[in-house]
Amino acid sequence: MLPTVLDIYEAKRRLAPHLQPTPLLPSHWLSSIADGNVFLKLESLNLTSSFKIRGALNAALRLMEGSDPGASPQLVTASAGNHGRSLALAAERLGLACVVFTPASAPEAKKNAIRRHGAVLHGECEDYDLAEKQAKEYAEAEGGVYISPYNHPDVIAGAGTIGLEIVEAMPVFDVIVIPLGGGGLASGMGLAIKAAAPRVTIVGVEVEASSPFTLSLEAGRITEITPRQSLADGLTGNLEAGTITFPLVQQVVDYVVTVSEEDLARAMKGLATEERLIVEGAGVAATAAIMAGKASAPGQRVVAMVTGGNVDLPKWLFTIS
């Protein structure tokens, strides 16, 4: 079932006791590059250092609302790291068991955080696609509840609360630039923003190393790709067959661009040196697209999503050096 704008408002109500709005701040540095007015939505400063906490916590809270009193469902997921960490924290707060499958290449910072929140980690999968397959098989075999990092209406609705926050804080803007992995963030935010400000242009950003939406949108159907490794580990992997994010992205995203590994590295360095922000590769995709001149026009008011800050410090230092 596709989520609605009403679901996003319900998610906002559900999350309000647990999460604070994240900052929306002007970037004079990025504004000068874009020859416009660029604002950064800093989800990297959210709980778990990622926007993923919104969807994971909303899904867990919604699940408990519909469960029998005293029930303790086991939460299961696949993740490049941030969703797994967020679901582990949600489970910890609600007293639930949680099992997370990640690729072996997932940053140790993310894996360690998943363990700290008490989740069982299966962190040696060959890639994200295999992690997703194994997580679903485990949930079915063990009676767990599989909560996708993107293909889940409550996860999408939770992500959509960011769109509500932006529109409330800045009712008039022209463009929003959103990293595009599985499409949950762009789907939820797009639903919220298009309902309140339909003339806003929504730009999705994929990485050249993994761009399933670019090919799938061109083909009009979900198309399998062969993902390569990327600084933006959170944006790599194939789309789940039949994912509800595909029709939603078709509906709300105006166009999709891709950025290179060099673009990502330049954006990570720029946010570090100019804004004093530690941001992971996936988290800088929107900034990279703006720096590359792919996501805005001169004179526009632009919002760039900064989605996560969970990166291994040695890798971050090497990238920005």
C-alpha positions as CSV (number, residue, x, y, z in Angstrom):
1,M,0.0,0.0,0.0
2,L,1.3,3.4,-0.9
3,P,1.8,6.0,1.9
4,T,-0.2,9.2,1.8
5,V,0.4,12.8,3.0
6,L,-1.9,11.9,5.9
7,D,0.4,9.1,6.8
8,I,3.3,11.6,6.9
9,Y,1.4,13.9,9.3
10,E,0.6,10.9,11.5
11,A,4.3,10.0,11.4
12,K,5.1,13.6,12.5
13,R,2.8,13.2,15.5
14,R,4.2,9.8,16.3
15,L,7.8,11.0,16.2
16,A,7.3,14.4,18.0
17,P,8.0,13.0,21.5
18,H,11.2,11.3,20.3
19,L,13.0,13.6,17.8
20,Q,13.7,17.3,17.4
21,P,13.6,19.1,14.1
22,T,17.0,19.3,12.4
23,P,18.7,22.6,11.4
24,L,18.0,24.2,8.0
25,L,21.0,26.6,7.5
26,P,22.2,28.9,4.7
27,S,25.5,27.9,3.1
28,H,27.3,31.0,1.8
29,W,30.0,28.8,0.3
30,L,27.6,26.7,-1.7
31,S,25.5,29.7,-2.6
32,S,28.5,31.3,-4.2
33,I,29.2,28.2,-6.3
34,A,25.6,27.9,-7.4
35,D,25.1,31.7,-7.9
36,G,21.9,31.4,-5.8
37,N,20.7,30.8,-2.3
38,V,21.5,27.4,-1.0
39,F,20.4,26.0,2.3
40,L,21.6,22.8,4.0
41,K,19.1,20.5,5.8
42,L,21.3,18.8,8.3
43,E,20.0,15.3,8.9
44,S,23.5,14.3,9.7
45,L,22.9,16.0,13.1
46,N,19.8,13.9,13.8
47,L,19.7,11.1,16.3
48,T,21.9,8.2,14.9
49,S,23.6,10.9,12.7
50,S,21.2,10.0,9.9
51,F,17.7,10.7,8.5
52,K,17.1,7.0,8.7
53,I,16.0,7.3,12.4
54,R,12.7,8.9,11.2
55,G,11.5,6.0,9.1
56,A,12.9,3.2,11.4
57,L,11.4,4.7,14.5
58,N,8.1,5.5,12.9
59,A,7.8,1.9,11.6
60,A,8.6,0.4,15.0
61,L,6.2,2.6,16.8
62,R,3.5,1.9,14.3
63,L,4.1,-1.8,14.6
64,M,3.7,-1.6,18.4
65,E,0.5,0.4,18.0
66,G,-1.0,-2.5,16.0
67,S,0.4,-5.3,18.2
68,D,-1.3,-7.1,21.0
69,P,-0.5,-5.8,24.5
70,G,2.7,-7.4,25.7
71,A,3.7,-8.6,22.2
72,S,7.5,-8.4,21.4
73,P,8.0,-8.8,17.7
74,Q,11.5,-9.4,16.4
75,L,12.6,-6.7,14.0
76,V,14.7,-7.7,11.0
77,T,16.3,-5.6,8.3
78,A,19.0,-5.3,5.7
79,S,21.0,-2.1,5.6
80,A,24.1,-0.4,4.3
81,G,24.4,0.7,7.9
82,N,22.3,3.8,8.8
83,H,18.9,2.1,8.7
84,G,20.3,-0.8,10.6
85,R,21.7,1.5,13.3
86,S,18.4,3.4,13.5
87,L,16.2,0.3,13.7
88,A,18.5,-1.1,16.4
89,L,18.1,2.1,18.4
90,A,14.3,2.0,17.9
91,A,14.2,-1.6,19.1
92,E,16.4,-0.9,22.1
93,R,14.1,1.9,23.2
94,L,11.0,-0.2,22.7
95,G,12.5,-3.3,24.3
96,L,12.4,-5.4,21.1
97,A,14.9,-7.8,19.6
98,C,16.5,-6.7,16.4
99,V,18.6,-8.5,13.7
100,V,20.5,-6.6,11.1
101,F,22.2,-7.9,7.9
102,T,24.8,-5.6,6.3
103,P,27.4,-5.9,3.5
104,A,30.9,-6.7,4.8
105,S,32.0,-3.4,3.2
106,A,29.7,-1.4,5.5
107,P,31.7,1.2,7.6
108,E,32.8,-0.1,10.9
109,A,31.4,3.0,12.5
110,K,27.9,1.9,11.5
111,K,28.4,-1.8,12.4
112,N,29.8,-0.9,15.9
113,A,26.8,1.4,16.5
114,I,24.4,-1.4,15.6
115,R,26.1,-3.7,18.1
116,R,26.1,-1.0,20.8
117,H,22.3,-0.8,20.6
118,G,22.0,-4.5,21.3
119,A,21.1,-5.8,17.9
120,V,22.4,-9.1,16.4
121,L,24.6,-8.2,13.5
122,H,25.2,-10.4,10.4
123,G,27.8,-8.1,8.8
124,E,29.6,-10.3,6.4
125,C,27.3,-10.4,3.4
126,E,29.0,-10.1,0.0
127,D,27.0,-7.0,-1.0
128,Y,23.7,-5.2,-0.2
129,D,21.6,-7.3,-2.5
130,L,22.7,-10.5,-0.7
131,A,22.1,-8.8,2.7
132,E,18.6,-8.0,1.6
133,K,18.0,-11.6,0.4
134,Q,19.3,-13.2,3.6
135,A,17.4,-10.8,5.9
136,K,14.1,-11.6,4.2
137,E,14.8,-15.4,4.4
138,Y,15.8,-15.0,8.1
139,A,12.6,-13.1,8.9
140,E,10.4,-15.7,7.2
141,A,12.2,-18.6,8.9
142,E,12.3,-17.1,12.4
143,G,8.9,-15.3,12.4
144,G,10.5,-11.8,12.5
145,V,9.1,-8.6,11.0
146,Y,11.1,-7.5,8.1
147,I,11.3,-3.7,7.9
148,S,12.9,-2.5,4.6
149,P,15.1,0.5,4.7
150,Y,13.0,2.0,1.8
151,N,10.3,-0.3,0.6
152,H,7.9,0.2,3.5
153,P,5.1,2.7,3.8
154,D,5.9,3.7,7.4
155,V,9.6,4.1,6.6
156,I,8.7,6.4,3.7
157,A,6.2,8.3,5.8
158,G,8.8,8.9,8.5
159,A,11.2,10.3,5.9
160,G,8.5,12.5,4.6
161,T,8.4,14.4,7.9
162,I,11.6,16.1,6.7
163,G,9.6,17.7,3.9
164,L,7.1,19.0,6.4
165,E,9.8,20.6,8.4
166,I,11.4,22.3,5.4
167,V,8.1,23.7,4.2
168,E,7.2,25.0,7.6
169,A,10.6,26.6,8.1
170,M,10.9,28.0,4.5
171,P,7.6,28.2,2.7
172,V,9.1,29.6,-0.5
173,F,11.9,27.8,-2.3
174,D,12.5,26.6,-5.9
175,V,14.5,23.3,-5.8
176,I,15.3,20.5,-3.4
177,V,18.1,18.1,-4.1
178,I,17.8,14.6,-2.5
179,P,20.2,11.6,-2.6
180,L,18.5,8.6,-4.2
181,G,19.3,5.1,-3.1
182,G,16.3,2.9,-2.6
183,G,14.1,6.0,-3.1
184,G,12.4,6.0,0.3
185,L,13.7,9.5,1.2
186,A,12.8,11.1,-2.1
187,S,9.4,9.4,-2.1
188,G,8.4,10.6,1.4
189,M,9.8,14.0,1.1
190,G,8.4,14.4,-2.4
191,L,4.8,13.5,-1.3
192,A,5.0,16.1,1.5
193,I,6.6,18.9,-0.6
194,K,4.5,18.5,-3.7
195,A,1.3,18.6,-1.6
196,A,2.4,21.9,0.0
197,A,4.4,23.5,-2.7
198,P,3.7,21.7,-6.1
199,R,5.9,24.1,-8.1
200,V,9.1,23.1,-6.2
201,T,11.4,21.1,-8.5
202,I,12.6,17.8,-6.9
203,V,16.0,16.5,-8.1
204,G,17.1,13.0,-7.2
205,V,20.9,12.2,-7.1
206,E,22.4,8.8,-7.8
207,V,26.0,7.8,-8.1
208,E,27.5,6.7,-11.4
209,A,28.6,3.5,-9.6
210,S,25.0,2.5,-8.9
211,S,22.2,4.2,-10.7
212,P,19.1,1.9,-10.9
213,F,16.6,4.7,-10.9
214,T,18.2,6.4,-13.9
215,L,18.0,3.2,-16.0
216,S,14.6,2.1,-14.6
217,L,12.9,5.5,-15.2
218,E,14.2,5.5,-18.8
219,A,12.9,1.9,-19.2
220,G,9.6,2.5,-17.4
221,R,10.2,-0.5,-15.2
222,I,12.6,-1.6,-12.5
223,T,15.8,-2.6,-14.2
224,E,18.6,-4.7,-12.7
225,I,22.1,-3.2,-12.6
226,T,25.5,-4.3,-11.5
227,P,26.5,-2.0,-8.7
228,R,30.1,-1.0,-8.1
229,Q,31.7,0.2,-4.9
230,S,31.4,3.8,-4.1
231,L,32.2,6.4,-1.5
232,A,28.4,6.6,-1.2
233,D,27.9,3.1,0.2
234,G,24.4,4.0,1.4
235,L,23.3,4.6,-2.2
236,T,24.5,1.4,-3.9
237,G,22.5,-1.7,-4.7
238,N,19.5,-2.8,-6.8
239,L,15.9,-1.9,-6.2
240,E,13.8,-4.5,-4.6
241,A,11.4,-6.1,-7.2
242,G,8.0,-4.4,-7.0
243,T,9.2,-1.7,-4.6
244,I,6.6,0.9,-3.9
245,T,9.2,3.6,-4.2
246,F,9.4,3.3,-7.9
247,P,5.9,4.6,-8.8
248,L,6.3,7.2,-6.1
249,V,9.6,8.5,-7.5
250,Q,8.0,8.5,-11.0
251,Q,5.2,10.7,-9.4
252,V,7.2,13.2,-7.4
253,V,10.8,13.4,-8.6
254,D,11.1,15.8,-11.6
255,Y,14.5,14.5,-12.8
256,V,17.5,12.4,-11.7
257,V,21.2,13.3,-12.1
258,T,24.3,11.2,-11.4
259,V,27.5,12.2,-9.7
260,S,31.0,10.7,-9.9
261,E,33.3,9.5,-7.2
262,E,35.4,12.7,-7.8
263,D,32.3,14.8,-7.3
264,L,31.6,13.0,-4.0
265,A,35.1,13.5,-2.7
266,R,35.1,17.1,-3.6
267,A,31.8,17.6,-1.8
268,M,33.0,15.8,1.3
269,K,36.1,18.0,1.4
270,G,34.1,21.2,0.8
271,L,31.6,20.5,3.6
272,A,34.5,19.7,5.9
273,T,36.6,22.7,5.2
274,E,33.9,25.3,4.5
275,E,31.1,24.2,6.8
276,R,33.0,22.1,9.4
277,L,30.8,19.1,8.8
278,I,31.7,15.5,8.9
279,V,29.5,13.9,6.3
280,E,29.6,10.4,4.7
281,G,29.7,9.8,1.0
282,A,25.9,9.2,0.6
283,G,25.2,12.3,2.7
284,V,27.1,14.6,0.3
285,A,25.4,13.5,-2.9
286,A,23.1,16.6,-3.1
287,T,26.0,18.9,-2.4
288,A,28.1,17.1,-5.1
289,A,25.3,17.6,-7.6
290,I,25.1,21.4,-6.9
291,M,28.8,21.8,-7.0
292,A,28.8,20.0,-10.4
293,G,26.2,22.4,-11.7
294,K,23.6,19.6,-12.3
295,A,20.9,20.5,-9.8
296,S,20.0,24.2,-9.9
297,A,20.0,27.4,-11.9
298,P,21.4,30.8,-11.0
299,G,19.2,32.9,-8.7
300,Q,17.2,30.0,-7.3
301,R,16.5,29.1,-3.6
302,V,17.8,25.6,-3.2
303,V,17.7,23.1,-0.4
304,A,20.4,20.4,-0.3
305,M,19.8,17.4,1.8
306,V,22.8,16.4,4.0
307,T,21.6,13.0,5.0
308,G,24.2,11.3,7.2
309,G,27.5,11.5,9.0
310,N,28.4,7.9,9.8
311,V,31.8,7.5,8.1
312,D,34.9,5.7,9.3
313,L,37.3,8.5,10.4
314,P,40.4,7.2,8.5
315,K,38.4,7.0,5.3
316,W,37.0,10.5,5.9
317,L,40.4,12.0,6.6
318,F,41.9,10.3,3.5
319,T,39.1,11.6,1.3
320,I,39.3,15.2,2.4
321,S,43.1,15.3,2.5
